Amino acid sequence: MALTVRRWLVIAGLGSLALAVAYLPPEPRGIMESTVMPAPERQRLDRLNSAYSELEETLRGVQFRDSLRAALSRHALPDSAGVDVAFRFEDMRSALPEENQVLVRAAAQRVWSRLNPAAGARLIIILTTGRRWQRGYVLPVALDGRTCVATISLDWDVKWLWQRKPNQNGTNLEPWLRDATAPCLYYAAFGSPGPQIEAWLNRRAFTPAYTADWTAAPPVLRFEDNPNRYEYLYYNASFDALACADGRMTRCGPAVEGAPEYFKPSPVRGLVHRVFLPRSMPAENYYLAALVHDLGRERFAGFWRSRASVPDAFVAAFGLPMDQWTSAWARRSVPDLPPFGPAPRPIAVLLGLVMAGVAIAAAAGGVMRRRVG
């Protein structure tokens, strides 16, 4: 079959169409469900079990909050204390040596003193050594208005605490405690947030406040050193987040302010359960810390305490739109993000058209020379 100009044009057009379709943004999909619907009785039983589990969780949260309120009323912390550490062990085998408990308390005091907390702020750290790895927070709004409680369990970063003569001298305790108690540290440093700021953080499980180290520049996530991290990014970032990091500022608002589908806030006001995966924005746990570091502690306090909506509070405190700063921060956090995203870039479309034109012109020239010969 001879390759005429018309056929070359058809082939080139189909190729260009295939490239365009490949660059279309994928439709977001939820969790795939089985095509076989369970029996009505089974569906009712599943709904009943789910409601029962939620009710049990709510009751546990209310009981824990009420027990903390009672303990605070019986044993009020002195004004000079500021921070206190309590240990809860499932059994004696999981108990920490006394000398290591002293190390934890000393590290907590150092974190607290370097925080420069507001007058009257209180922090109680409940350290557990059970098998379940968890982090939870009871915010001041659920207690006396100034005390925040962080319940954290030991993890592999500080497993040396179980040793009677540890090889380390507690050098990693301070950064570990600072991150583990981060949401409470924002309350201690800046007071109670405005109602809309607090509602925004609750919608996102307080993920933007999971890091309270604002003295150093936030880290840069470079995936070129470990290509496997791309898979982590794509599985844990929303389409809006990828578009925001790719420079599309209009997508930054939904990426940062929206409520993730996977997360359901606690029905008990002031109780927060920390979530680990997935996230929406890359490096989202550094979001508030980056604001304090880049724009200053005083201006951040104005944003934190504002009673306006989140975007309006951002503009009023920092003097620039939230989407603009978020886009620049996201790109700075992930500088080597590949040159593709949920939608094609204009330069990519232009390059594709130019290449298609060159291919068509070359094919047409070749066919014309073959006919002349």
N, C-alpha and C positions, 0 to 999 in steps of 0.2 A: 504494500500500500504506500503510495507516494505521499511525502510530507509536504502538502501545499501550505501556502500562507494562511489560508483559512483554518486548516487543522492546527497549525502552530499557534494561531491566536486562540483557538478553543482550548488547547492544552495549557497554554500560559494563563488564560483566564480562570480555568478550573483550579490550577495551582495557587493562584492569588486568592481565590475564594476559600480554598482549604486553609491557607495561612490566616485569613481574616476570621474564619470560624474558630480556628485554634486559639486565637487571641481573645475571643469573647469571654467575659467573666463567668465563671461557673456559678450555677445557682446553688445557694446555701441549702444544705440538706440536714434534716434532723437525724436522729438515731433511726436506723433501718428497723422496721417492724416486720414481724412475720406476717405473711399473707393469710395464714390460717388463723381466723379469729377464735379465741377460746369460747367455751360455752357461756351463756348468760350467768349461770350460777358461779362459774369460775371468775368472771369479771366482777360480780358483786363481792365475792370473797376477797379478791385482790384489793378492791377499793376499801373494804372493811379493814383488812390488815394494814393498808397504808395509813388510813385514818387513825388506827390504834397506835401505830408506831409514832406518828406525829404527836398524838396526845401524850404518849409516854415521854417523848423528848421535851415537850412543853412543861410537863409536870416536874421533870428533873431540873429543868432550867429555873422554874419558879422556886423549887425547894432550895436549890443552890443559892439563888439570889437572896432569899429570905434568911437562910442560915448566915450568909455574910453580913446582912443588915443587923441581925441579932448579935453577931460576934463583934461588930464595930461599936454597937451601943454598949456592950459590956466591957470591951477592952479598947478604949479609944487610944490611938497612937499619940504620944506626946508631940508637941509642936516641933521639937528638935529632931524627931525621928525621920520623917519624910519617906523612907523606904524600909520595908521589913520583908524578910524571907522566911517562909514556913515550908517545912518538908513533910510530905505525905508518902509513906512507904506502904506497899501492899503487904509486905512481910519483912522479917529481919534479914532475909537473904538479899533483899534489894536495897537495904539501907546503906547510906553513904557513910564512910568513916568520918568521925567527928572533925578531924583536921581538914577534910575536904569540904565539909559544911562551912567551916570558918572561911575557907577560900572563896566560896560562893557568896557569902554575906559581904566579905570585903570587896569583891568585884562589883557587887550591886551598889555598894556605897560609892565606889569610884565613878560608876556610870551616872549615878544620881547627882553627885557633886559637879561633874563636868557638864551636866545638862542645863545648869542654871535654871532650876524650876521656879514656877511662880509661887508666891507666898501662899501657904496653906495647902499646896498640892500634896497628895499622898499616893504612894504606890505600894501594893502588897503583891509579892511574888509567891505563888504556891508551886513548889517544885515537886513533881511526882516522878516515881521510878517504876511505874507499871509497864506492862507489855504494850499497851496502846499508846501510840505516838500521837500527841494532840497538842494544840495550842488554842486557848480560848481566853476571852476577855470579858470582864464585867465592867462596863463603863460607868463613870461617875453619875450619869443620869439615872442609873438603876440603884444607886446607893445613897450617899449623902451629899452628892454634888461636887465633891472634891477628891474622893478616893477612887482609884482605878485598880482593879485586881487582874493580874495575868496568871493564868494557870498553864504551865508549860511542863512538858515531860523531857527527860534526858534523851538525847539522840547520839548518833555515832560521833558527832563532832567533839563531844565531851565525855566519851565513854571511859576516859582515863580517871574520872572521878570515882569510879568504883574501886580503884586500886588503893591499897593502903600506903604505898610509897610510889606515887605517880612519877613518871619520868618528866612530866611537864610541871611548870611552876604557876600555872593559871594564866598564861599569857593570852590564850584564846577565850577566856571566860568573858571578858568585857565585851568584845564584838558579838559573841554568841548571845549574851544577855540583852544587849542593846537591840538586836534584831528580834529576839524572842518576845520582848516586851514593847516593841516599837509603837503600836497604837496607843498604849497607855502613856508613853513618853511624850507624844504630841499633846495630849491633854495636860500633862504636867508642865510642859514648856509654854504652851500658848493658851491654856484655859479651855473652856467649853466652846465648841464650834457653833456657828450659826445653825439654825434648824435645817435649812436647805443644804448646807455643806454636810451636816451629819447624815441627812437622808441620802445624799449622793454616795457617801462612803459606805453606808449600810447596804445600799443596792449592790455595791461592788465588793461586799465582804471586807471592807477596809483594806483591800489589796494595795491601793496607792500609798498606804501608810505602813507597809510591812518593813520598811527600813527607816531608821531614825538617825542615820549618820549623815548629817548635813555639813560637817566640817571639811570633808574631802569631796572631790569631784566624783560624780557617779561613774561607775565603770562603763567601759565600752564593750559591747558584745561583738566580738570579731569571730565570724564563723569560718574564715579562711583557714584558721589553724585547726579546726575540727569540723569537716564538712557534715558530719552526722548531726550537728546542731541544727542544720536546716530542717530536718525532719521534725525536731522538737518545735521549731518556730512555726512551721506550717500547721502542725496538729494543734497548737495551743494559741494561735493568733486568729482573730476574726478577719473576715474580708475587709471590714472597715479599718481595722488596725493596720493591715498590710498596705491598704491604700493610703492611709495617713502617713505611714513611714515612707511611702513612695512619693510624698509631696502633694497629695490631694487634700488640701486643708478642709474642704467641705465634709470629708469623711471622718475628721478627727473628733468632732462633737459626738456622733453616735458611738465611736470607738471608746471614748473615755467616760462619757456620761451615762450611757445606756446600761441596762441591767443584763448581765450575762444569762443566757438561757439555762445554764447548768446550775445556777446558784439560787437558793431560796433562803431569804433572811429568816432569822429566828423570830418566832412570834412573840417572844418576850423582849420588850424594849430594853436596850442597853446590853444585851448578851450577843456576843460576836464569836462565831467559830471560824478559826482561820482555815482557809482553803489553800491548797498548794498547786493543783493542776485542775483544769487548764486555766491559762490567763488569756486576756484579750489583747493587751498591748505588750510588745516585747519590753522587758525591763519595767513593767508597770509598778512593781514594788518600790522602785526608786523615784516615782513621780513626785511625791510631796517633798522628799529629801532634795531632789534636784531643784525644785522651786525655791526652797530655803537657801540652798547654796548659790544659785544663780542670781536671785533677785533680792535676797536679804531677809534677815529674820524679822525686822520690823514690818516690812511690807507684807510678808507672809502672814504675820499675825493679823493684819487688817483683813486679808482675804479669809483667813480661818474663822474669824469672829463675825464676819459680815452676815447680815440677815437677808441679803439679796440672793437671787438665783446664782447658780455656780458661774455661768458665763459673765453675768453682770458684776458679780463680786470680783472676778478675775480682772476685768477691765478697770474697775474702780481702784483696785489695789496695785496693779502692776502697770497699767497704762497701755496695754496692748491686748488684742483679742486672744482668747484662750486657744482657738484653733491654730493661730499663727505660731504661738510659742510651742504648742504641743507637736506640731508638724516638724519644726526645727529640732526639738528635743528628741523626737522619735528617730529622726534620720541620724542625728548625732550618736544616739545610743546604738544603732545598728548601721554603721557606715557602709558595710560591704553587702548590703541587701542586694540580691540579684536584680538586674534591670528588667524585671517583669513583675506584674502584680495582678489585681483583679480586673484591670482594664488595660488596653494597650496604650503606651505612651504615644503622643503625636509624632515624636521623632522616629519611633519604631514603625509607625504606619507609613511615614514619608519614605523611610529607607526601604521598606518592602515594595512600595510603588515604584521607586527608582530602579530597584533590582529587577522587578517584573518588566519594566519598560526596556531596560537594557537587554534582558533575555529575549523579549519579543523582537526588538530591533535586530539583534544578532541572528535570530532564527529567520526572520524575514529576509535579511541580507543574504544568508546562506542559500535559501531557497531560490531567490532571484538569480544568484550567480549560477546555480545548477541549471536553471531553465535557459539562460543565455548560452551556456556551453552546450 
